[in-house]
Amino acid sequence: MEYVLVYCAQKAQEKGYTVLNQKLLNVDIRVPSPGRDRKWTHNYAKSEHASGNLSDRQYGYIIAFIDLELDSSDYSSDK
């Protein structure tokens, strides 16, 4: 839920709208890179989360990222 709120607030600001909750504009919602030659999928994210390689927050962000069909330019450089 947080990912979608922050994403929408940041996009609204980019379009010139005023965002009342300024805290949303300072949240880093970049998702970790899935690794070389990999792409995030629900199954891969679930596996990485179950293995302890992703925090609950990272897992949630990745699922939202997938569901919003965003591209890899929003990946952070590390996991």
Secondary structure, DSSP 8 states (H G I E B T S, - for coil): -HHHHHHHHHHHHHTT---S-GGGGG----B----TT----HHHHHHHHHTTSS-HHHHHHHHHHHHTT--GGGB-S--
